[in-house]
Amino acid sequence: MKYQKERELIVEYGKKLITENLTTGTGGNISLYLPEEQVMLISPSGVPYFETKSADIVLMDLEGNVLEGTRKPSSEYELHSIFYANRPEVRSVVHTHSEYATTFACLQQAIEPLHYIIGSVGEQVRCCAYKTFGTYELAEEAFNFIHEDNGILLGNHGVLTIGPDLPSAFSVAKDIEFLAKLDYRARSIGTPKLLNQAQMQEVLEKFATYGQQ
């Protein structure tokens, strides 16, 4: 079986979706892209994360053909492949149904810059329009809406994040849920005081060089 290391990474991070409260049940999905061979590995449809084995991870091309695996791939595979086909810097996509962020998604309301950690996502966490799950229309809406950001809210659905690797995309998903919790809780006390444009520009510049380069 090809790509054992990558398969095991998806299994590992699928469990993290549950243990870090980023989804429930079998909601959400994770993928990795292997540009040298133009294939992606994606979590299977409807298999509980703690029951998923490396052999359950599905190998696909970007046209939606299953190349290896006996499981049905995630119904959202187009939500992943559209980024790999058009954004060469994207190597991983993570989709979650985290509770607080999905609350904002159900309001179709952006999360505003109330904390500097939003710089890992963009100037704000914007929300795209609702489209039916598992459709190309949803994939197209998310792709056209995300622009230069690393994550968005999917209207009345959940969260989508992208990154150069799986840990990066997963980290952004965690940041979005953290920001959603802060926004929700701050609003229960008063009105959050937002970072202004100059402050956000400084934040974004610092995030561009944050960590090990």
Buried (B, 14 or more C-beta within 10 A) or exposed (E): EEBEEBBEBBBEBBEBBBEBBBBEEBBBBBBBBBEEEEBBBBBBBEBEBEEBEBBBBBBBEBEEEBEBBEBEBBEBBBBBBBBBBEBEEBBBBBBBBBBBBBBBBBEBBBBBBBBBBBBBBBBBBBBBEBBEBBBBEBBBBBBEBBEEBBBBBBBBBBBBBBBEBBBBBBBBBBBBBBBBBBBBEBEEEEEBEBBEEEEBEEBBEEBEEEEEE
